[in-house]
Amino acid sequence: MNTEKQQQIVEELKVAYWMEIETVMSYLANSTNLDGVRAEEIKKSLAADIVEELGHAQILAKRIKVLEGQVPGSQEFRATQTALQPPADNTDVISVIKGVIAAEEGAIAQYRKIIELCDGTDYVTQDLCITVLADEEEHRRAFIGYLSEYEKRVG
């Protein structure tokens, strides 16, 4: 693999890494801040997903290092997930669910981008991203189901 292509892959892996780290922060905040009986299932789901999302970040960090990149430190972090910010109303479960779906869709798009970038040159990174993509698609599907159920209750 040429160094320019490898550097491009490393930069996209860093984007995915930060997305995972930011998701962990937002899931932690939302799984703690939400209130109410209707929030319990979402809080449990988010709390369980924190471990998986952190695991994704760890996998990405290792791959960045293997590809001779530098895993970034906290001062390079720039928040981008506006839809996943904790709502002002701690009982606003629907906005949290929609934020999770938006974050998962962003992650899915990023992993697809990396998969295409790696095609024919970096099969290990491609395989890793295919595996993580499947996890992200599962998360999104679960929260789409939650959204459907919660909107029926409200409507």
C-alpha positions as CSV (number, residue, x, y, z in Angstrom):
1,M,0.0,0.0,0.0
2,N,1.4,3.4,-0.9
3,T,2.0,5.8,1.9
4,E,-0.4,8.4,0.6
5,K,-3.3,5.9,0.6
6,Q,-2.2,4.6,4.0
7,Q,-2.2,8.2,5.4
8,Q,-5.7,8.8,3.9
9,I,-7.0,5.6,5.6
10,V,-5.4,6.6,9.0
11,E,-7.1,10.1,8.8
12,E,-10.5,8.5,8.1
13,L,-9.9,6.0,11.0
14,K,-9.2,9.0,13.2
15,V,-12.6,10.5,12.2
16,A,-14.3,7.2,13.1
17,Y,-12.3,7.0,16.4
18,W,-13.5,10.5,17.5
19,M,-17.1,9.6,16.5
20,E,-16.9,6.6,18.8
21,I,-15.4,8.6,21.7
22,E,-18.0,11.3,21.3
23,T,-20.8,8.7,21.2
24,V,-19.5,7.3,24.5
25,M,-19.6,10.7,26.1
26,S,-23.1,11.4,24.9
27,Y,-24.4,7.9,25.8
28,L,-23.0,8.3,29.3
29,A,-24.6,11.7,29.7
30,N,-28.0,10.6,28.3
31,S,-28.1,7.3,30.2
32,T,-27.5,9.2,33.4
33,N,-29.6,12.3,32.8
34,L,-32.9,10.8,31.5
35,D,-35.7,10.6,34.0
36,G,-39.0,8.9,34.2
37,V,-40.5,5.4,33.8
38,R,-40.5,5.6,30.0
39,A,-36.8,6.4,30.0
40,E,-35.6,3.2,31.9
41,E,-35.3,1.0,28.8
42,I,-33.5,3.6,26.8
43,K,-31.1,4.3,29.7
44,K,-30.3,0.6,30.0
45,S,-29.7,0.3,26.3
46,L,-27.4,3.3,26.2
47,A,-25.5,2.1,29.2
48,A,-24.9,-1.3,27.6
49,D,-23.9,0.3,24.3
50,I,-21.2,2.5,26.0
51,V,-19.0,-0.6,26.4
52,E,-19.4,-1.6,22.8
53,E,-18.7,1.9,21.4
54,L,-15.6,2.2,23.6
55,G,-14.5,-1.2,22.3
56,H,-14.9,0.2,18.8
57,A,-12.7,3.1,19.7
58,Q,-10.1,0.8,21.1
59,I,-10.0,-1.3,18.0
60,L,-9.7,1.8,15.8
61,A,-6.9,3.1,18.0
62,K,-4.9,-0.1,17.6
63,R,-5.4,-0.1,13.8
64,I,-4.3,3.5,13.6
65,K,-1.1,2.5,15.4
66,V,-0.5,-0.6,13.2
67,L,-0.8,1.7,10.1
68,E,1.9,3.9,11.7
69,G,-0.4,6.7,12.6
70,Q,-0.6,8.5,15.9
71,V,-3.7,8.0,18.0
72,P,-4.8,11.6,18.8
73,G,-5.0,13.0,22.3
74,S,-8.0,14.9,23.9
75,Q,-6.8,18.3,22.7
76,E,-7.5,17.3,19.1
77,F,-11.2,16.5,19.9
78,R,-13.9,18.5,18.2
79,A,-17.5,17.7,19.1
80,T,-19.8,17.3,16.1
81,Q,-22.8,15.3,17.3
82,T,-25.3,18.1,18.0
83,A,-28.4,15.8,17.7
84,L,-27.1,13.6,20.6
85,Q,-26.7,16.4,23.2
86,P,-28.7,15.8,26.4
87,P,-32.1,17.6,26.1
88,A,-33.0,20.4,28.5
89,D,-36.1,18.3,29.5
90,N,-34.7,15.1,31.1
91,T,-38.0,13.3,30.2
92,D,-37.6,14.0,26.5
93,V,-36.8,10.4,25.6
94,I,-37.8,10.8,21.9
95,S,-35.1,13.5,21.2
96,V,-32.5,11.2,22.7
97,I,-33.7,8.3,20.6
98,K,-33.6,10.5,17.5
99,G,-30.1,11.7,18.5
100,V,-28.9,8.1,18.8
101,I,-30.3,7.3,15.3
102,A,-28.5,10.3,13.9
103,A,-25.2,9.3,15.5
104,E,-25.5,5.8,14.3
105,E,-26.3,7.0,10.7
106,G,-23.2,9.2,10.9
107,A,-21.0,6.3,12.0
108,I,-22.5,4.0,9.3
109,A,-21.7,6.5,6.6
110,Q,-18.1,6.9,8.0
111,Y,-17.5,3.1,8.1
112,R,-18.9,2.8,4.5
113,K,-16.5,5.5,3.4
114,I,-13.5,3.7,5.0
115,I,-14.6,0.3,3.5
116,E,-14.7,1.8,0.0
117,L,-11.3,3.6,0.6
118,C,-9.7,0.3,1.7
119,D,-11.1,-1.7,-1.2
120,G,-8.3,-3.5,-3.0
121,T,-5.5,-2.1,-0.8
122,D,-6.1,-2.7,3.0
123,Y,-8.2,-5.8,3.6
124,V,-7.6,-5.9,7.3
125,T,-8.9,-2.4,7.9
126,Q,-11.8,-3.1,5.5
127,D,-12.7,-6.3,7.4
128,L,-12.5,-4.5,10.8
129,C,-14.8,-1.7,9.5
130,I,-17.3,-4.2,8.0
131,T,-17.6,-5.9,11.4
132,V,-18.1,-2.5,13.3
133,L,-20.5,-1.4,10.6
134,A,-22.7,-4.4,11.3
135,D,-22.7,-3.4,15.0
136,E,-23.7,0.2,14.2
137,E,-26.5,-1.0,11.9
138,E,-27.8,-3.2,14.7
139,H,-27.8,-0.2,17.1
140,R,-29.6,2.0,14.6
141,R,-32.2,-0.7,13.9
142,A,-32.9,-1.1,17.6
143,F,-33.4,2.6,18.1
144,I,-35.6,2.9,15.1
145,G,-37.8,0.3,16.8
146,Y,-37.7,2.3,20.0
147,L,-38.7,5.4,18.2
148,S,-41.6,3.7,16.5
149,E,-42.9,2.4,19.9
150,Y,-42.4,5.7,21.7
151,E,-44.1,7.8,19.0
152,K,-47.1,5.5,19.1
153,R,-47.4,6.1,22.9
154,V,-47.1,9.9,22.5
155,G,-49.3,10.2,19.4
